[in-house]
Amino acid sequence: MKSSSLKLLALFFSVFIFIHCKTKLDLGEKSKLPVISTLFNNRMLLLLKGTYATDNPLDWSELNNGTGDLYLDTQGEGFDPVMTLVNQPKAGSVPIFLDIGEVRISSKYLKGLNELTQIRDTVDSNKFWDYIAPNRQVFCTVTYSFDNNTCTESNGILKASDFFNGIGAQFPSNDPSSQTESWESALITGQPWLGRQYYYAAIYFRSLVTGYALDAGIPVTGRFDNRPIVNGLNIVPRNNYVAGTTSAAKSSIVPKMFPALYTQLPTQADMQIRDGFDPYILEVRINLKENLMLHSYLTSRSTTVTYVGVSDIFFDHKGEGDAGGNILTRARVIYPETASSLTISGGGNSLLHYYGIFRLQETEFINVLPLAATPAKQGAKIKYLNPGTYKAVCLGDLTKQDGYPDTVVRETTFNIPEYPFRQTYNIDLTCP
């Protein structure tokens, strides 16, 4: 009898300790182990998008005002060297290969100011970032070898399609912490201290190869995933620095593609991880699909390289080896269980115009990606918007047609109420 009682007591304490430990991990307390929920009940779905629009982006054939052509940078004296455009492809025919090392987020607003230049070493980096998605992912629009490769083995062709079609490519991830903020931190940032507000999102590109590149008219042979890519060039080095950046200045600048960085203002509050167990989506996107442009530069061998890069939206490219500063990133957290949809009347079906959705406090509409966006077509719809007050802005790619809206046409204000959940609201905004 005594032995049975002892065994029963030991079993009771074992169960108690197991439940107690499991609860601590489920609630998101910091641990070197993965959050238990990642094993069987992950709260977060991480989606990456390579489009200006969050919803229903233009089809490849609709780009460049319906021609489907790549944009062409200005050539001639004082601009890009004259290009060799043999067998120039349509935008949708350019092979694109993406090797993404990881995705990170951070809640430490002050430490990240000035584009991460305060992060000086590994110790700083480890304290600053939440490593929510450290597993490398490879996407490709076409395969790059006859045998198995990293892309085909990980379903990377389908993920590349989702990356560009508005669905979003799923990226394996762990739940970040929703630990309550300290009152001191909340006071500095002006945010509530129930749940955790994140201010930075970063995509680390190991490689981004576009499959049209000629050197003196001869196809360039680049490499991707340790395989040769004929007619391909890795454009990450081209986009790390703004055109004209000196070698001396580069030593103090964080490369713009390592990472592609989004910095949220404290007033925006679109990256808050709430306490509790309701699922959410972390959406991170860049403006790539709509902004593919042919560029050229002069090599040290005095030959001209022609390649597919990114439109020089903000920083003019005039033949320099560097052509960066034109890829933007934006991130938001969506709670599908409480988010509502928005339909917008007044779209004129122009392929040069978009509806951009911004927070009420936002005043900059051009130099940032909208929180959400969709082409200004009849029956335009935004699938997910959390409760709040917003601006809907009609934006046009008018001043410099390069695939990126640069002109504010008109705007209106609207509200998504806290309750009822999952409703569809309509606003009217003529565009163009």
N, C-alpha and C positions, 0 to 999 in steps of 0.2 A: 504493500500500500504506500509506504513511504517513497519507494522508487518511482512508482507511477505518478505520484504527486509532483515529484521533482521534475520528471519528464514533461508533465503538463505545464508546469511553471516556466520551464525553459522554452517550450514552444510558444507560450504566450508572449514572453519577452522578445523572442526572435521576430514574431509577427509585428509587435509594436514598433521595434526598431526599423524594420523594413518599411512599414507604412510611413513612419516619421521621416525617414530619409527620402523616400519617393516623393512625398508631398513637398519637401523643400526644393527638390529639383523641378517638379512640375510647376511650381510658382515662379521659376525663373531665377532663383538665387544663383550667384556666380559659382561655377565649378569648372574644374579642368575636364570633367566628363561632358559629353553632349547633353543638352537638355533632354530629359526623358521623353518629352513629347515628340522629339524628332524621330523616335523609334517607332511610334505607332499612332501619334495624334498631333502631327505638326500643325501649328496654328497658321504659319506663314507660307504663302506661295510667292516666290520671287519670279517676276517676269521681266525680261529684257526686250526692248523694242528699238528698232533702228530707223524710226520714222519721226518726222515733225508732228504728224497727226497721231493722237492716241486711238482714234476710232475711224475705221473705214478709210485708211490712207489711199491716195491715188494709186491706181494700178500702174505697173511699169509702162504700159502703152499710153497712159494719160500724162506722163511727165513731159516737161518742157512744152506746156500748152497744147498737149494732145499729139505731139509728134513722136514722143517716145525717145527722142534724141538726147544724147549727153550734152550738157552745156559746154561751151567752148570759151576758154579764157581769151582775152584780147591778145593778139599777136602783133609783132612788128617792133620797130625801133622804140625803145623805152618800155616795152611790155615783154610778154613771154617770147622766147625765140620761136621762129616759124616752125610749126609742128609737121611731123610726118604722120599722115592720117590714112595709111593703107588699111583697107578692109575695116574701116571704123565701125564698131558695133553699135547697136541700140543699147540704151541703158539696161534694159531687162536681159540682155544677152551677155553682159560682162560677168564673167565668173568672179565671185567674191568669196574669200576664205577668211574666217575670223577665228583667232586663237585667243580666248579670254582667260587670263590667269585666275582672276577672282573678282568678287564684288565685296565692298566693305561699306560700313556706315559708321558714323560717330555722333555722339551726343555732346561733345566738348566744344562748344561754340567758340569761346575766346581763344583756345589753343590753335584752332584751325584758320583763324583770320589771316589774310594776306596770302591766300592760295597755298597753304601748307608749308610756307617757308620757315615756320617755327619748328617744324618736325625735322630734327637734325640727325637722329640716329635711330637704331633699332629699338632702343629703350623708349624713346619718345613715341615711335610708331606703335609699339605694343600697348602703350598706355592710352593712345589716342583712338585707335580703331577697334571696332567690333568686327571680328573676322567671321562674318555670317555665311560666306559662300567661298571657301578656300579651294574648292575643287575645280581644276581647269576644265573648260568646255571648248569644244571645237565645232564650229558651224561652217558649212560650205554649201554654196548654191549648186555646185556640181562636184562629183568626186574628182580626186587628183591622183589616183593610182588604180591600176588594174586589180591589185590585190587588196586585202583588207587594210584599212587605215583608221586612224583615231576618229575621223569624222563619221565614216560609215558605221563603225562599231558602236558609236554612241548616238545613232539616229540623228546625226548632225545636219543632214540635208533637209529633213522635215523641220528641225529647229530653226534653220536658216530661213525657211519659208515663213514660219510663224514670226520670226524676228522682223521680217519686212512686210507682213500682210496685216499687221494691227492686232493679231491675236496675242503675240508676245511669246518669246521662247522661254520655256521653263528652265530655271537654273537651280540645281540642287543646293539646298541651304539649311541652316540651323536657325531656330527661332532666336532673335535677339532678345535682350532683357527688356522687360517693361517695369523694372524697379523704380519705385517712386523717387522723384528728384528731391534733393535737399532744398530747404526753404531758401538757403543762400543762393543756390544756382537758379532757382525759379525767380528770385528777386532780380538777379542780374539780367536774365533773358526776357522777363516779363511773361513767362509761361506758367500755367498751372503746375502744381507739383503732385498731381495724381496721374501716374503713368509717366513714360519717358519720351521726351521730344528729341528727335535726331535732327541734326543740322547739315550733315555732310553725307553724300553718297558718292562712291568712286568705283569706276569700272577700270580694271587694269588690263590693258591690251598687250599681249605678248607679240602679236603679229596681226596685221590686217592687209591681206594681199588682194589687189585688184588685177584682173586678168586681161589687161590690155596695156602693154608697155613696150616701147620701141626705143632703141639706142642707135642713132644715125640710120634709122630705117630698118634695123635688124631687131627681131624680137629679143627682149631681155629674158634671161633665164634666172628667175629668182627661186627661192626655196620657201616651203611651208611645211610644217610638221616633218622636217627632215626629208622632204621629197622635192625634187625639182619641179618648178612650175614654169613651163615655157610661156613666154609673153606675159609674165606676172611680176609685179613689183610690190614689195612691202612698203606701204605708205605711212606706217607709224613713224619712222624717222623723219619723213617729210612734214608731219603734222605735230611734231613735238614742240616746235618753236615758231613764233611769228616771223614772217618774212622780214629780213633785215636785222635780226638779232645777232649781236656780235658774239664771238667765241668767249670773250671775257664775261659777258652778261649771262651766258648760258650756265655758268658755274653756280649762279645764285638763283636760278629759276627752276622750279619743278616742271619737268616735261609735261606738256599738256595732254599727252595720250597715256602717260604713266604716272598718275591716272587721268582719265577723263572725269573731271570733278564737278559735282554740283554742290553749291553752297546755298542753303535756305536762309532767308532772313527770319529773325525772331518773330516778326509779325505774321508770317505765313502759316505756320502751325499745320503743315500738311504731311509731317512725318512723325506723328505721335503714335507710339505703341501703347495702347490702353492696358490697364490691368484687366485680368479676367481670362476667359478661355475662348471668346468669340474669334473665329478665323478672320484673317485679313490678307490682302495682296500688297506686296511692295513692288511697285512698278518703277523701273528705271529705264530711261530711253535717251537716245541720241539722234540728231538730225543727219542721217546718212543717205537714205534711199532717195529723197527728193533733191539732194544737193550734190550729185555726182557730176564732176566737171573735168574736162581735159585740160591738163597743164603741161608745161615744158620747162626745162631748165638746162643750163650749160654745165657740162661735167668738167673736171680738171683736165680731161683729155681733149677739151674743145669740141666735144660732140654734143648733140642735142638729144635729151631724153624726153619722150612724150609719154604721158601716163594718165590714168584715171585717178583723180584725187577728189577733193571736196571743194565746192564753190568758195571763192574768196569773198565771203559775205561781209565780214567785218574788217579784215586786213587784206589789202590789195596784194596780189602776187604778181610780180613783174620779172619773172624768170629766175628768182632766187631758188636755191636748193630747199630752203625752208618755206613752208606754206601753211603754217599752223594757226591756231587761234580761232578757227571757224567752226569747230565742232562743239556744240553745246550739249549739256546733260541736264535732265530734270528728274526728280524722284517724287513719288507721293505714296501714301498709305491709303488703301481703300478698304472699307469694311462692307463687304457685299450684303450682309444681313440687314444693314440699316441704310445703305446708299440708295439714292434714287436716280432715275434716268431723266435726260433732258432732250426734248425735240425742239428744233429751231425752224421756224417758218421764215421765208423770205430769201432763201438761197437762189441765186440766178444761174447755177450750174457752170459758172466760170471756173476754169481749171487754174486760174491765177489767184483765187481768193480762198480764204479759210475763215472759219469761226474759231477764235481763240478764247478760252475760258481762263480768267484770272481771278485771284482773290480781290475783294473790294479794296484792300489797302494798297494793292500793286498799282504803280504808275508807269512802270517801264514795260512796254509791250513788244519791243523790237529786239533788244539785245539779250533777251531770255526766251526760253521755250515756254509756251503757255502751260498751265497746269493740265489742261486737256484741250484737244483741238480736233477738228474734222473739216474736210473740204466743204465749201459753201454750195452744197447741192440741195435740190429740193428733197425734203424729208430728212435733212441732216439730224443726226442723233449722237448724243454722248451717253455711253452706257452707264458709267458710275460717277456720281458726285456725292460726296459726304455732305451732311447738313452745313449750311453757312450762307453768307451773302457774297455774290460773285459779280464780275463784269463779263459780259459777252462782247467780244470785239470783232468787227469785220476787218480783216487784214488782207492786203493785196501785195502780190509780187510784181510791183509796177515800176519803181524807179530804176532798178537794175535787175533785169530778169535773170535770176540764177537759181530759182527753185525755192528761195527763202522769202517769206513775206516781209516787206520793208516799209509798208505804208499803212497807217491807221485810217480807215475809211469812216467808220462810225461805231458807236458802242451803246450798250444799254446795261442796266443793273437788274439783277433778279435774286431771288432768295429760295434756297432749298430748306424747308422747315425740318425741325428735329423729328416731328411725328406728323402723319403716319409714315411708316417705313416703306421702302421699295415702291414708291409711286413714280409716275411719269408726269413731268411738268413740261409745259410748252411756253416758249417765248417767241416773239416776232422781232426779227432784225433783218432788214433788207441788206443784201450783200451780193453783188457790189452795188 
